[in-house]
Amino acid sequence: MLFKNISFKTPEENISYDEVLFHLAEKNDSQEVLRLWESPDYFVVLGRISKEDEDVNSLNVKKDNIKVIRRSSGGGTVLQGKGCLNFSLILSKDKRKELSDLKSSYQYILNKVINVLKRLNVDAVFYPISDIAIAGTRMKISGNAQKRGRNFILHHGTVLYDLDIKKIEEYLLVPKNMPEYRQKRNHDEFVANINISASDFESEIKKEFDVDQEEHGITQKEDALLRVLVEKKF
């Protein structure tokens, strides 16, 4: 697997680059990829079918000039920013039979992430369909979403380690559809940071997914496709 630790300055580039990697894999022009990234600025990301008027506090977002953009994968609306570490996986359905259906793929991937967290002394548990929470308190520390292609899947995940949780309260409304384990808690009662470093998480997740190659930049082909995609979508 190829590892890329690449963060861009703009939300549009950060969201679109995952789609670039997914597109190239589907076109047989790439391999499995693990990417880590983190945004220097706050922005809101809507899931593929999320409704902005139901999920976003429009007054606060407009007041603070927070960008709201949409990703191509499913899942709910999230706040991105410093302290929210993102892991993106481009995984082969052919190599990993566990990815054959949506539910089993979440269980397979998130169990591997939980293995990483446990090695970092975080007692984490999987809550279907796509969450990871702290055992006991059941406070959410990771949300996940997927886009599925013919041969590969794109899996997005977050790990909160130093995000200002109050910002979630400011910019996101309480969702109408909640998982049962949330128990109707507000964001600040439901979402939590964990005491890990981004570098430690990077080291362990590379081991968990058997990374054997690394690239420390964006290729010309990726950059060309990224520019086209950003211009087309945004």
N, C-alpha and C positions, 0 to 999 in steps of 0.2 A: 504493500500500500504506500501511496505517495502522501507525504505530509506537507502542508502549506500553512504557515503562520502569517497571514496577510490581512491587515486591516486597512481600509481606505478612509479618506477624510470625510466623504459624504455618505449619507444613508443610502442614496440611490445606487452608488457603486457597491457598497457592502452587500445589499440585498441582491443586486443583479449578478455579482460575481459567482455566487452559488449556482445560479441558473446557467451561467457560462460553463462551469465545470460539468454540470449535469448534461447540458446539450452536447458537449464534446464527447462525453462518455457514451451517450446514446448513439452518436455518429461513429462509434468505434475509433475515436481519435484521442482517447484518454483511457485511464485505468481507474481503479478505486482510489478515492482521495479522502483524506481527513484534513479539514481546515479548521483553524481556530481564529477568531477575530473578536474585536471589541470596539465599540464606537466611542470616540472622544466626546461626542455630544448626544444629548437626549433626542430621541425621535420615537414616534409611535408606528408600529407595524400592524396592519390589519391582515388577518388570514384571508384566504382566497374568497370566501363567501361572507366574511364578517361585515356587519353594518356599522358604519362610522357613527351614525346618530344614536345607536344603542350602546356603543362601547366607549366613546371618547367624550371627555369633558371639553366641548368645543370652546367655551369661554376662556378657560385657562390655557388651552393649546394656542388659541389665537393671540391671547395677551402676551404669551412668552415666545411667540414665533417658533413653536415646535412643529416640525414637519410630520405629516401623516402620510405614509405610503403603504402600498399593498404588495404582499409577496404572492408567489404562485402556489405555495403549499397551503394545506388546510390549517386547522387549529384556530386558536383564539387570538385576540388582540393583545399585544404585549408592548411594554416600554423598554426601549434600548437605551443604553448609556454606560458611562464608566462604572465598572463594578459588576457588569453583566457580561460574563464570558460566554461566547457562542461557539458551539462545535457543530460543524457541518460535515456530513458523511455522504459520499457518493459510493454506493455499494452495489455489487453485482448480484443479480438474482440467480444467475447461473452458478456462481461460486458459493453462494450462501442460500441453501434451500429453506432456511428459516424465514426468509423474506417473502415467501410465496404468497402470504396474505397479510393484510394490514395488522390485525391483532397480534399474530405471532411475530411479526417483524418488530413491533414496538417492544414486546416482551424480550426478544432476543437482544436488541440494541440497548435497551435501558437496563437490563440485567448486567450487561458489560459495563455500563457507566456506573452502576451501583457498586460493582466490584472495584472500580477505580476509587470511588468515594470511600469505601470501607478501608482501603489501604491508606487513605488519608485521614482515617479516624472519624469519619462521618457515618453515623448509623442511619442509613437511608433505605427507603422501601419504595417499591413500585406500586403506583395506583393507576389501574387501567382507566382510560385507554392509554394516556400518554404523559403522565406526571410522575415525578419523583418527589418525595417528601421526607421530612425528618421523622424517624420512628418516634412514637410516643406523642409528640405535639401535633403530628400530622400537618406541619407547616410546609408549604410548597417551596421547593428550591430549584426545580427544573420543569420547564414546559417544553413540549416537543410537537413537531408537525412533519408531514411528509408530502412529497410529490412523487408519484410512481410512474415510471415509464415502461417501455417494453422490456428492456434488458437491465436497467439500473433503477435505483430509487435515490432520491435526494431526501436526506433526513436532517432537519434543523433541530437543534436543542440549545437550551440555555442553562447556565449554572450561575446562580447569584452568590457572589462572594463579598461584594462591597458596594452594592447599589443603594442609593438613598431611597428607602422604601416609601418615604413620605411623598416622593415624586409620583409614585404609582397612584396614590390617593388623589394627587392634584390633577393628573392628566387622564386617568381611566375611570370610567364608571364601573360600578359593580355589575358583572355580567348577569343577564337574565337566566342563562342556562349554566348551572353550577354542578360540578360533580358532587355526589352524595357526601364524600368525606370532607368537603369544605364546610358543611354545616352552616351555610349562610353567613360565614364570617366576612367582615370587611377585608380589604386588601392588607391593611397593616396588622390584622390579626391572623391572616392566612399565609402571607408570603414572608420568607425569611432569608437572610444571608447565612452562609456557612463559613466557618473559620478555616479557609484554605488559601493557598496562593495560586495565582494563575500558572506560574512556572511549575509547581508541583503537579497540578492537574495535567498540564501538557506532558510532562514526563511520563506519568502513569497511563494516560489514555493512549499514547503512542505505543506503549508496551501491550496494552490490552487489545489493540487492533493490528498488532504485528506490523508496524510501520518499518519499512526497510529502505525508503528513499525520502529525500527532502529537497524541496525547492524553496529558495528564499526570495523569489520575485515572480512577476507575472510575465508569461511568454508573449511574444508578439501576436500570436494567433488569439490568445485569450484577450489581450488588450483590444485588438480590433473588434472582436465580437462584443466585448463589454461596452465599448463606445456606441456601437450600433444599438445594443439593447437598451442602454440608458436613454439614448435619444428617442428611441421608439416608444418606450414606456412612460417617460417622464417629461 
